[in-house]
Amino acid sequence: MAALQESVRKAQAARGEDAGAVEVHEMPTAKKKAAGKAAGKAPAKKTAKRTAAAKKSARRQRGA
């Protein structure tokens, strides 16, 4: 943390800024959601798989 503050001071001095004492705040950690099903979300629907080709009736010849 001290190295970061020193780096900030050097950068500000290089830019000609005179902000005085600088505070660097730590960012809050992100909260992870609990594993499992999301509330109110339905599972994705899967389409039915076709196991066999559609059956077609045999053609009859005309005028035979």
N, CA, C, O and CB atoms as a CASP TS submission, in Angstrom:
PFRMAT TS
TARGET T0000
AUTHOR 0000-0000-0000
METHOD Language model
MODEL 1
PARENT N/A
ATOM      1  N   MET     1       0.828  -1.186   0.000  1.00  0.00           N
ATOM      2  CA  MET     1       0.000   0.000   0.000  1.00  0.00           C
ATOM      3  C   MET     1       0.875   1.253   0.000  1.00  0.00           C
ATOM      4  O   MET     1       0.546   2.246  -0.648  1.00  0.00           O
ATOM      5  CB  MET     1      -0.943  -0.004   1.210  1.00  0.00           C
ATOM      6  N   ALA     2       1.969   1.202   0.717  1.00  0.00           N
ATOM      7  CA  ALA     2       2.868   2.351   0.777  1.00  0.00           C
ATOM      8  C   ALA     2       3.500   2.614  -0.582  1.00  0.00           C
ATOM      9  O   ALA     2       3.729   3.763  -0.961  1.00  0.00           O
ATOM     10  CB  ALA     2       3.955   2.129   1.831  1.00  0.00           C
ATOM     11  N   ALA     3       3.783   1.524  -1.319  1.00  0.00           N
ATOM     12  CA  ALA     3       4.364   1.677  -2.660  1.00  0.00           C
ATOM     13  C   ALA     3       3.369   2.354  -3.593  1.00  0.00           C
ATOM     14  O   ALA     3       3.758   3.174  -4.424  1.00  0.00           O
ATOM     15  CB  ALA     3       4.787   0.305  -3.235  1.00  0.00           C
ATOM     16  N   LEU     4       2.103   2.021  -3.464  1.00  0.00           N
ATOM     17  CA  LEU     4       1.067   2.646  -4.296  1.00  0.00           C
ATOM     18  C   LEU     4       0.955   4.133  -3.993  1.00  0.00           C
ATOM     19  O   LEU     4       0.871   4.950  -4.910  1.00  0.00           O
ATOM     20  CB  LEU     4      -0.293   1.958  -4.077  1.00  0.00           C
ATOM     21  N   GLN     5       0.952   4.487  -2.720  1.00  0.00           N
ATOM     22  CA  GLN     5       0.850   5.899  -2.347  1.00  0.00           C
ATOM     23  C   GLN     5       2.070   6.684  -2.827  1.00  0.00           C
ATOM     24  O   GLN     5       1.947   7.833  -3.252  1.00  0.00           O
ATOM     25  CB  GLN     5       0.697   6.041  -0.824  1.00  0.00           C
ATOM     26  N   GLU     6       3.241   6.064  -2.758  1.00  0.00           N
ATOM     27  CA  GLU     6       4.451   6.722  -3.248  1.00  0.00           C
ATOM     28  C   GLU     6       4.378   6.926  -4.763  1.00  0.00           C
ATOM     29  O   GLU     6       4.794   7.966  -5.274  1.00  0.00           O
ATOM     30  CB  GLU     6       5.700   5.896  -2.880  1.00  0.00           C
ATOM     31  N   SER     7       3.854   5.942  -5.469  1.00  0.00           N
ATOM     32  CA  SER     7       3.699   6.041  -6.920  1.00  0.00           C
ATOM     33  C   SER     7       2.716   7.153  -7.285  1.00  0.00           C
ATOM     34  O   SER     7       2.924   7.870  -8.264  1.00  0.00           O
ATOM     35  CB  SER     7       3.224   4.697  -7.502  1.00  0.00           C
ATOM     36  N   VAL     8       1.652   7.296  -6.506  1.00  0.00           N
ATOM     37  CA  VAL     8       0.661   8.353  -6.743  1.00  0.00           C
ATOM     38  C   VAL     8       1.302   9.719  -6.518  1.00  0.00           C
ATOM     39  O   VAL     8       1.086  10.649  -7.296  1.00  0.00           O
ATOM     40  CB  VAL     8      -0.575   8.173  -5.816  1.00  0.00           C
ATOM     41  N   ARG     9       2.075   9.834  -5.468  1.00  0.00           N
ATOM     42  CA  ARG     9       2.752  11.112  -5.185  1.00  0.00           C
ATOM     43  C   ARG     9       3.712  11.491  -6.306  1.00  0.00           C
ATOM     44  O   ARG     9       3.773  12.654  -6.702  1.00  0.00           O
ATOM     45  CB  ARG     9       3.515  11.032  -3.852  1.00  0.00           C
ATOM     46  N   LYS    10       4.463  10.517  -6.820  1.00  0.00           N
ATOM     47  CA  LYS    10       5.399  10.780  -7.906  1.00  0.00           C
ATOM     48  C   LYS    10       4.662  11.210  -9.177  1.00  0.00           C
ATOM     49  O   LYS    10       5.096  12.129  -9.872  1.00  0.00           O
ATOM     50  CB  LYS    10       6.252   9.537  -8.184  1.00  0.00           C
ATOM     51  N   ALA    11       3.548  10.539  -9.473  1.00  0.00           N
ATOM     52  CA  ALA    11       2.778  10.872 -10.666  1.00  0.00           C
ATOM     53  C   ALA    11       2.186  12.270 -10.552  1.00  0.00           C
ATOM     54  O   ALA    11       2.186  13.022 -11.527  1.00  0.00           O
ATOM     55  CB  ALA    11       1.667   9.843 -10.892  1.00  0.00           C
ATOM     56  N   GLN    12       1.686  12.623  -9.384  1.00  0.00           N
ATOM     57  CA  GLN    12       1.119  13.957  -9.185  1.00  0.00           C
ATOM     58  C   GLN    12       2.199  15.018  -9.274  1.00  0.00           C
ATOM     59  O   GLN    12       1.960  16.095  -9.820  1.00  0.00           O
ATOM     60  CB  GLN    12       0.406  14.045  -7.835  1.00  0.00           C
ATOM     61  N   ALA    13       3.382  14.736  -8.749  1.00  0.00           N
ATOM     62  CA  ALA    13       4.489  15.695  -8.825  1.00  0.00           C
ATOM     63  C   ALA    13       4.915  15.892 -10.274  1.00  0.00           C
ATOM     64  O   ALA    13       5.263  17.001 -10.678  1.00  0.00           O
ATOM     65  CB  ALA    13       5.689  15.218  -7.973  1.00  0.00           C
ATOM     66  N   ALA    14       4.888  14.818 -11.055  1.00  0.00           N
ATOM     67  CA  ALA    14       5.260  14.901 -12.469  1.00  0.00           C
ATOM     68  C   ALA    14       4.251  15.742 -13.246  1.00  0.00           C
ATOM     69  O   ALA    14       4.620  16.429 -14.198  1.00  0.00           O
ATOM     70  CB  ALA    14       5.362  13.492 -13.083  1.00  0.00           C
ATOM     71  N   ARG    15       2.988  15.695 -12.850  1.00  0.00           N
ATOM     72  CA  ARG    15       1.944  16.477 -13.522  1.00  0.00           C
ATOM     73  C   ARG    15       1.849  17.893 -12.972  1.00  0.00           C
ATOM     74  O   ARG    15       1.147  18.733 -13.534  1.00  0.00           O
ATOM     75  CB  ARG    15       0.598  15.784 -13.383  1.00  0.00           C
ATOM     76  N   GLY    16       2.539  18.153 -11.898  1.00  0.00           N
ATOM     77  CA  GLY    16       2.489  19.482 -11.304  1.00  0.00           C
ATOM     78  C   GLY    16       1.301  19.699 -10.384  1.00  0.00           C
ATOM     79  O   GLY    16       0.933  20.840 -10.108  1.00  0.00           O
ATOM     80  N   GLU    17       0.703  18.631  -9.912  1.00  0.00           N
ATOM     81  CA  GLU    17      -0.446  18.746  -9.004  1.00  0.00           C
ATOM     82  C   GLU    17       0.072  18.899  -7.574  1.00  0.00           C
ATOM     83  O   GLU    17       1.084  18.310  -7.193  1.00  0.00           O
ATOM     84  CB  GLU    17      -1.394  17.496  -9.125  1.00  0.00           C
ATOM     85  N   ASP    18      -0.644  19.698  -6.803  1.00  0.00           N
ATOM     86  CA  ASP    18      -0.278  19.869  -5.396  1.00  0.00           C
ATOM     87  C   ASP    18      -1.513  19.564  -4.557  1.00  0.00           C
ATOM     88  O   ASP    18      -2.162  20.474  -4.041  1.00  0.00           O
ATOM     89  CB  ASP    18       0.264  21.321  -5.108  1.00  0.00           C
ATOM     90  N   ALA    19      -1.832  18.282  -4.425  1.00  0.00           N
ATOM     91  CA  ALA    19      -3.037  17.868  -3.706  1.00  0.00           C
ATOM     92  C   ALA    19      -2.755  17.614  -2.233  1.00  0.00           C
ATOM     93  O   ALA    19      -3.690  17.411  -1.458  1.00  0.00           O
ATOM     94  CB  ALA    19      -3.625  16.620  -4.341  1.00  0.00           C
ATOM     95  N   GLY    20      -1.506  17.619  -1.836  1.00  0.00           N
ATOM     96  CA  GLY    20      -1.180  17.344  -0.440  1.00  0.00           C
ATOM     97  C   GLY    20      -1.265  15.859  -0.162  1.00  0.00           C
ATOM     98  O   GLY    20      -0.912  15.040  -1.011  1.00  0.00           O
ATOM     99  N   ALA    21      -1.732  15.510   1.024  1.00  0.00           N
ATOM    100  CA  ALA    21      -1.841  14.105   1.397  1.00  0.00           C
ATOM    101  C   ALA    21      -2.953  13.437   0.591  1.00  0.00           C
ATOM    102  O   ALA    21      -4.059  13.966   0.484  1.00  0.00           O
ATOM    103  CB  ALA    21      -2.106  13.962   2.914  1.00  0.00           C
ATOM    104  N   VAL    22      -2.655  12.297   0.040  1.00  0.00           N
ATOM    105  CA  VAL    22      -3.613  11.578  -0.787  1.00  0.00           C
ATOM    106  C   VAL    22      -3.994  10.286  -0.096  1.00  0.00           C
ATOM    107  O   VAL    22      -3.131   9.570   0.412  1.00  0.00           O
ATOM    108  CB  VAL    22      -3.038  11.298  -2.193  1.00  0.00           C
ATOM    109  N   GLU    23      -5.285   9.983  -0.073  1.00  0.00           N
ATOM    110  CA  GLU    23      -5.750   8.725   0.491  1.00  0.00           C
ATOM    111  C   GLU    23      -6.171   7.795  -0.633  1.00  0.00           C
ATOM    112  O   GLU    23      -6.889   8.194  -1.550  1.00  0.00           O
ATOM    113  CB  GLU    23      -6.917   8.957   1.476  1.00  0.00           C
ATOM    114  N   VAL    24      -5.728   6.581  -0.554  1.00  0.00           N
ATOM    115  CA  VAL    24      -6.130   5.555  -1.507  1.00  0.00           C
ATOM    116  C   VAL    24      -7.009   4.572  -0.744  1.00  0.00           C
ATOM    117  O   VAL    24      -6.557   3.919   0.196  1.00  0.00           O
ATOM    118  CB  VAL    24      -4.882   4.836  -2.165  1.00  0.00           C
ATOM    119  N   HIS    25      -8.263   4.475  -1.156  1.00  0.00           N
ATOM    120  CA  HIS    25      -9.211   3.593  -0.475  1.00  0.00           C
ATOM    121  C   HIS    25      -9.230   2.238  -1.159  1.00  0.00           C
ATOM    122  O   HIS    25      -9.128   2.146  -2.382  1.00  0.00           O
ATOM    123  CB  HIS    25     -10.628   4.210  -0.457  1.00  0.00           C
ATOM    124  N   GLU    26      -9.361   1.197  -0.368  1.00  0.00           N
ATOM    125  CA  GLU    26      -9.474  -0.139  -0.928  1.00  0.00           C
ATOM    126  C   GLU    26     -10.897  -0.357  -1.402  1.00  0.00           C
ATOM    127  O   GLU    26     -11.855   0.078  -0.764  1.00  0.00           O
ATOM    128  CB  GLU    26      -9.068  -1.214   0.103  1.00  0.00           C
ATOM    129  N   MET    27     -11.021  -1.040  -2.538  1.00  0.00           N
ATOM    130  CA  MET    27     -12.341  -1.333  -3.089  1.00  0.00           C
ATOM    131  C   MET    27     -12.969  -2.480  -2.301  1.00  0.00           C
ATOM    132  O   MET    27     -12.268  -3.406  -1.895  1.00  0.00           O
ATOM    133  CB  MET    27     -12.248  -1.688  -4.603  1.00  0.00           C
ATOM    134  N   PRO    28     -14.292  -2.426  -2.081  1.00  0.00           N
ATOM    135  CA  PRO    28     -14.947  -3.537  -1.387  1.00  0.00           C
ATOM    136  C   PRO    28     -14.939  -4.776  -2.269  1.00  0.00           C
ATOM    137  O   PRO    28     -15.030  -4.678  -3.493  1.00  0.00           O
ATOM    138  CB  PRO    28     -16.396  -3.164  -0.993  1.00  0.00           C
ATOM    139  N   THR    29     -14.829  -5.938  -1.644  1.00  0.00           N
ATOM    140  CA  THR    29     -14.812  -7.181  -2.411  1.00  0.00           C
ATOM    141  C   THR    29     -16.220  -7.502  -2.882  1.00  0.00           C
ATOM    142  O   THR    29     -17.194  -7.241  -2.176  1.00  0.00           O
ATOM    143  CB  THR    29     -14.239  -8.347  -1.567  1.00  0.00           C
ATOM    144  N   ALA    30     -16.326  -8.067  -4.077  1.00  0.00           N
ATOM    145  CA  ALA    30     -17.625  -8.428  -4.639  1.00  0.00           C
ATOM    146  C   ALA    30     -18.145  -9.676  -3.935  1.00  0.00           C
ATOM    147  O   ALA    30     -17.392 -10.607  -3.651  1.00  0.00           O
ATOM    148  CB  ALA    30     -17.525  -8.662  -6.174  1.00  0.00           C
ATOM    149  N   LYS    31     -19.431  -9.674  -3.662  1.00  0.00           N
ATOM    150  CA  LYS    31     -20.040 -10.832  -3.011  1.00  0.00           C
ATOM    151  C   LYS    31     -20.428 -11.843  -4.084  1.00  0.00           C
ATOM    152  O   LYS    31     -21.028 -11.492  -5.100  1.00  0.00           O
ATOM    153  CB  LYS    31     -21.284 -10.414  -2.160  1.00  0.00           C
ATOM    154  N   LYS    32     -20.076 -13.101  -3.842  1.00  0.00           N
ATOM    155  CA  LYS    32     -20.424 -14.144  -4.796  1.00  0.00           C
ATOM    156  C   LYS    32     -21.803 -14.681  -4.463  1.00  0.00           C
ATOM    157  O   LYS    32     -22.169 -14.810  -3.295  1.00  0.00           O
ATOM    158  CB  LYS    32     -19.374 -15.280  -4.789  1.00  0.00           C
ATOM    159  N   LYS    33     -22.564 -14.993  -5.502  1.00  0.00           N
ATOM    160  CA  LYS    33     -23.893 -15.564  -5.297  1.00  0.00           C
ATOM    161  C   LYS    33     -23.748 -17.026  -4.897  1.00  0.00           C
ATOM    162  O   LYS    33     -22.798 -17.701  -5.294  1.00  0.00           O
ATOM    163  CB  LYS    33     -24.767 -15.424  -6.576  1.00  0.00           C
ATOM    164  N   ALA    34     -24.685 -17.495  -4.121  1.00  0.00           N
ATOM    165  CA  ALA    34     -24.659 -18.878  -3.666  1.00  0.00           C
ATOM    166  C   ALA    34     -24.835 -19.818  -4.852  1.00  0.00           C
ATOM    167  O   ALA    34     -25.606 -19.540  -5.770  1.00  0.00           O
ATOM    168  CB  ALA    34     -25.754 -19.127  -2.610  1.00  0.00           C
ATOM    169  N   ALA    35     -24.127 -20.908  -4.822  1.00  0.00           N
ATOM    170  CA  ALA    35     -24.232 -21.885  -5.903  1.00  0.00           C
ATOM    171  C   ALA    35     -25.599 -22.550  -5.856  1.00  0.00           C
ATOM    172  O   ALA    35     -26.188 -22.698  -4.785  1.00  0.00           O
ATOM    173  CB  ALA    35     -23.106 -22.944  -5.805  1.00  0.00           C
ATOM    174  N   GLY    36     -26.091 -22.941  -6.992  1.00  0.00           N
ATOM    175  CA  GLY    36     -27.382 -23.613  -7.054  1.00  0.00           C
ATOM    176  C   GLY    36     -28.296 -22.903  -8.030  1.00  0.00           C
ATOM    177  O   GLY    36     -27.847 -22.135  -8.881  1.00  0.00           O
ATOM    178  N   LYS    37     -29.570 -23.167  -7.899  1.00  0.00           N
ATOM    179  CA  LYS    37     -30.544 -22.587  -8.820  1.00  0.00           C
ATOM    180  C   LYS    37     -30.782 -21.119  -8.495  1.00  0.00           C
ATOM    181  O   LYS    37     -30.849 -20.727  -7.330  1.00  0.00           O
ATOM    182  CB  LYS    37     -31.866 -23.362  -8.766  1.00  0.00           C
ATOM    183  N   ALA    38     -30.906 -20.329  -9.530  1.00  0.00           N
ATOM    184  CA  ALA    38     -31.225 -18.914  -9.348  1.00  0.00           C
ATOM    185  C   ALA    38     -32.709 -18.799  -9.022  1.00  0.00           C
ATOM    186  O   ALA    38     -33.529 -19.539  -9.566  1.00  0.00           O
ATOM    187  CB  ALA    38     -30.860 -18.076 -10.624  1.00  0.00           C
ATOM    188  N   ALA    39     -33.044 -17.890  -8.155  1.00  0.00           N
ATOM    189  CA  ALA    39     -34.437 -17.737  -7.739  1.00  0.00           C
ATOM    190  C   ALA    39     -35.284 -17.239  -8.899  1.00  0.00           C
ATOM    191  O   ALA    39     -34.933 -16.257  -9.553  1.00  0.00           O
ATOM    192  CB  ALA    39     -34.546 -16.773  -6.546  1.00  0.00           C
ATOM    193  N   GLY    40     -36.395 -17.910  -9.154  1.00  0.00           N
ATOM    194  CA  GLY    40     -37.344 -17.467 -10.169  1.00  0.00           C
ATOM    195  C   GLY    40     -36.918 -17.746 -11.597  1.00  0.00           C
ATOM    196  O   GLY    40     -37.544 -17.243 -12.530  1.00  0.00           O
ATOM    197  N   LYS    41     -35.893 -18.517 -11.792  1.00  0.00           N
ATOM    198  CA  LYS    41     -35.430 -18.778 -13.152  1.00  0.00           C
ATOM    199  C   LYS    41     -35.713 -20.237 -13.489  1.00  0.00           C
ATOM    200  O   LYS    41     -35.257 -21.145 -12.793  1.00  0.00           O
ATOM    201  CB  LYS    41     -33.909 -18.452 -13.306  1.00  0.00           C
ATOM    202  N   ALA    42     -36.474 -20.453 -14.568  1.00  0.00           N
ATOM    203  CA  ALA    42     -36.827 -21.803 -14.975  1.00  0.00           C
ATOM    204  C   ALA    42     -35.693 -22.407 -15.799  1.00  0.00           C
ATOM    205  O   ALA    42     -34.994 -21.680 -16.505  1.00  0.00           O
ATOM    206  CB  ALA    42     -38.145 -21.805 -15.776  1.00  0.00           C
ATOM    207  N   PRO    43     -35.502 -23.704 -15.722  1.00  0.00           N
ATOM    208  CA  PRO    43     -34.453 -24.328 -16.529  1.00  0.00           C
ATOM    209  C   PRO    43     -34.799 -24.266 -18.013  1.00  0.00           C
ATOM    210  O   PRO    43     -35.972 -24.185 -18.378  1.00  0.00           O
ATOM    211  CB  PRO    43     -34.238 -25.787 -16.097  1.00  0.00           C
ATOM    212  N   ALA    44     -33.799 -24.303 -18.849  1.00  0.00           N
ATOM    213  CA  ALA    44     -34.019 -24.218 -20.293  1.00  0.00           C
ATOM    214  C   ALA    44     -34.766 -25.461 -20.766  1.00  0.00           C
ATOM    215  O   ALA    44     -34.489 -26.576 -20.325  1.00  0.00           O
ATOM    216  CB  ALA    44     -32.671 -24.066 -21.053  1.00  0.00           C
ATOM    217  N   LYS    45     -35.720 -25.245 -21.676  1.00  0.00           N
ATOM    218  CA  LYS    45     -36.490 -26.366 -22.205  1.00  0.00           C
ATOM    219  C   LYS    45     -35.711 -27.017 -23.331  1.00  0.00           C
ATOM    220  O   LYS    45     -35.102 -26.341 -24.160  1.00  0.00           O
ATOM    221  CB  LYS    45     -37.882 -25.905 -22.698  1.00  0.00           C
ATOM    222  N   LYS    46     -35.739 -28.316 -23.347  1.00  0.00           N
ATOM    223  CA  LYS    46     -35.044 -29.059 -24.390  1.00  0.00           C
ATOM    224  C   LYS    46     -36.059 -29.594 -25.392  1.00  0.00           C
ATOM    225  O   LYS    46     -37.151 -30.020 -25.015  1.00  0.00           O
ATOM    226  CB  LYS    46     -34.209 -30.215 -23.784  1.00  0.00           C
ATOM    227  N   THR    47     -35.693 -29.569 -26.670  1.00  0.00           N
ATOM    228  CA  THR    47     -36.581 -30.080 -27.706  1.00  0.00           C
ATOM    229  C   THR    47     -36.507 -31.603 -27.727  1.00  0.00           C
ATOM    230  O   THR    47     -35.483 -32.193 -27.385  1.00  0.00           O
ATOM    231  CB  THR    47     -36.212 -29.490 -29.094  1.00  0.00           C
ATOM    232  N   ALA    48     -37.603 -32.224 -28.131  1.00  0.00           N
ATOM    233  CA  ALA    48     -37.649 -33.677 -28.179  1.00  0.00           C
ATOM    234  C   ALA    48     -36.778 -34.169 -29.327  1.00  0.00           C
ATOM    235  O   ALA    48     -36.777 -33.592 -30.415  1.00  0.00           O
ATOM    236  CB  ALA    48     -39.103 -34.181 -28.336  1.00  0.00           C
ATOM    237  N   LYS    49     -36.053 -35.220 -29.073  1.00  0.00           N
ATOM    238  CA  LYS    49     -35.196 -35.784 -30.110  1.00  0.00           C
ATOM    239  C   LYS    49     -35.991 -36.786 -30.946  1.00  0.00           C
ATOM    240  O   LYS    49     -36.789 -37.562 -30.421  1.00  0.00           O
ATOM    241  CB  LYS    49     -33.949 -36.461 -29.485  1.00  0.00           C
ATOM    242  N   ARG    50     -35.758 -36.751 -32.237  1.00  0.00           N
ATOM    243  CA  ARG    50     -36.411 -37.710 -33.117  1.00  0.00           C
ATOM    244  C   ARG    50     -35.522 -38.937 -33.221  1.00  0.00           C
ATOM    245  O   ARG    50     -34.332 -38.843 -33.521  1.00  0.00           O
ATOM    246  CB  ARG    50     -36.691 -37.096 -34.523  1.00  0.00           C
ATOM    247  N   THR    51     -36.130 -40.095 -32.965  1.00  0.00           N
ATOM    248  CA  THR    51     -35.337 -41.320 -32.984  1.00  0.00           C
ATOM    249  C   THR    51     -35.384 -42.002 -34.340  1.00  0.00           C
ATOM    250  O   THR    51     -34.424 -42.672 -34.722  1.00  0.00           O
ATOM    251  CB  THR    51     -35.823 -42.274 -31.912  1.00  0.00           C
ATOM    252  N   ALA    52     -36.480 -41.848 -35.079  1.00  0.00           N
ATOM    253  CA  ALA    52     -36.599 -42.503 -36.379  1.00  0.00           C
ATOM    254  C   ALA    52     -37.167 -41.493 -37.372  1.00  0.00           C
ATOM    255  O   ALA    52     -37.837 -40.533 -36.990  1.00  0.00           O
ATOM    256  CB  ALA    52     -37.503 -43.783 -36.293  1.00  0.00           C
ATOM    257  N   ALA    53     -36.889 -41.727 -38.642  1.00  0.00           N
ATOM    258  CA  ALA    53     -37.422 -40.846 -39.682  1.00  0.00           C
ATOM    259  C   ALA    53     -38.931 -41.040 -39.770  1.00  0.00           C
ATOM    260  O   ALA    53     -39.450 -42.096 -39.408  1.00  0.00           O
ATOM    261  CB  ALA    53     -36.746 -41.127 -41.062  1.00  0.00           C
ATOM    262  N   ALA    54     -39.624 -40.026 -40.248  1.00  0.00           N
ATOM    263  CA  ALA    54     -41.078 -40.105 -40.370  1.00  0.00           C
ATOM    264  C   ALA    54     -41.450 -41.179 -41.389  1.00  0.00           C
ATOM    265  O   ALA    54     -40.855 -41.272 -42.462  1.00  0.00           O
ATOM    266  CB  ALA    54     -41.674 -38.732 -40.780  1.00  0.00           C
ATOM    267  N   LYS    55     -42.432 -41.972 -41.035  1.00  0.00           N
ATOM    268  CA  LYS    55     -42.849 -43.058 -41.934  1.00  0.00           C
ATOM    269  C   LYS    55     -43.794 -42.498 -42.987  1.00  0.00           C
ATOM    270  O   LYS    55     -44.711 -41.736 -42.679  1.00  0.00           O
ATOM    271  CB  LYS    55     -43.534 -44.217 -41.141  1.00  0.00           C
ATOM    272  N   LYS    56     -43.554 -42.891 -44.240  1.00  0.00           N
ATOM    273  CA  LYS    56     -44.423 -42.456 -45.341  1.00  0.00           C
ATOM    274  C   LYS    56     -45.045 -43.707 -45.965  1.00  0.00           C
ATOM    275  O   LYS    56     -44.408 -44.752 -46.093  1.00  0.00           O
ATOM    276  CB  LYS    56     -43.619 -41.616 -46.419  1.00  0.00           C
ATOM    277  N   SER    57     -46.300 -43.557 -46.345  1.00  0.00           N
ATOM    278  CA  SER    57     -46.956 -44.700 -46.969  1.00  0.00           C
ATOM    279  C   SER    57     -46.414 -44.918 -48.379  1.00  0.00           C
ATOM    280  O   SER    57     -45.970 -43.982 -49.043  1.00  0.00           O
ATOM    281  CB  SER    57     -48.481 -44.495 -47.006  1.00  0.00           C
ATOM    282  N   ALA    58     -46.460 -46.147 -48.809  1.00  0.00           N
ATOM    283  CA  ALA    58     -45.936 -46.494 -50.136  1.00  0.00           C
ATOM    284  C   ALA    58     -46.853 -45.891 -51.206  1.00  0.00           C
ATOM    285  O   ALA    58     -48.071 -45.856 -51.036  1.00  0.00           O
ATOM    286  CB  ALA    58     -45.824 -48.052 -50.309  1.00  0.00           C
ATOM    287  N   ARG    59     -46.264 -45.419 -52.302  1.00  0.00           N
ATOM    288  CA  ARG    59     -47.044 -44.819 -53.392  1.00  0.00           C
ATOM    289  C   ARG    59     -47.646 -45.920 -54.267  1.00  0.00           C
ATOM    290  O   ARG    59     -47.030 -46.951 -54.538  1.00  0.00           O
ATOM    291  CB  ARG    59     -46.156 -43.869 -54.248  1.00  0.00           C
ATOM    292  N   ARG    60     -48.874 -45.649 -54.692  1.00  0.00           N
ATOM    293  CA  ARG    60     -49.512 -46.590 -55.640  1.00  0.00           C
ATOM    294  C   ARG    60     -49.439 -45.982 -57.023  1.00  0.00           C
ATOM    295  O   ARG    60     -49.570 -44.768 -57.181  1.00  0.00           O
ATOM    296  CB  ARG    60     -51.007 -46.899 -55.245  1.00  0.00           C
ATOM    297  N   GLN    61     -49.235 -46.801 -58.004  1.00  0.00           N
ATOM    298  CA  GLN    61     -49.184 -46.325 -59.386  1.00  0.00           C
ATOM    299  C   GLN    61     -50.574 -46.053 -59.881  1.00  0.00           C
ATOM    300  O   GLN    61     -51.512 -46.772 -59.539  1.00  0.00           O
ATOM    301  CB  GLN    61     -48.486 -47.335 -60.296  1.00  0.00           C
ATOM    302  N   ARG    62     -50.721 -45.012 -60.692  1.00  0.00           N
ATOM    303  CA  ARG    62     -52.028 -44.685 -61.274  1.00  0.00           C
ATOM    304  C   ARG    62     -52.260 -45.476 -62.565  1.00  0.00           C
ATOM    305  O   ARG    62     -51.339 -45.706 -63.349  1.00  0.00           O
ATOM    306  CB  ARG    62     -52.130 -43.167 -61.552  1.00  0.00           C
ATOM    307  N   GLY    63     -53.500 -45.879 -62.758  1.00  0.00           N
ATOM    308  CA  GLY    63     -53.933 -46.499 -64.010  1.00  0.00           C
ATOM    309  C   GLY    63     -53.271 -47.812 -64.339  1.00  0.00           C
ATOM    310  O   GLY    63     -53.170 -48.160 -65.516  1.00  0.00           O
ATOM    311  N   ALA    64     -52.841 -48.517 -63.409  1.00  0.00           N
ATOM    312  CA  ALA    64     -52.204 -49.789 -63.724  1.00  0.00           C
ATOM    313  C   ALA    64     -53.184 -50.915 -63.728  1.00  0.00           C
ATOM    314  O   ALA    64     -52.808 -52.060 -63.977  1.00  0.00           O
ATOM    315  CB  ALA    64     -51.108 -50.085 -62.757  1.00  0.00           C
TER
END
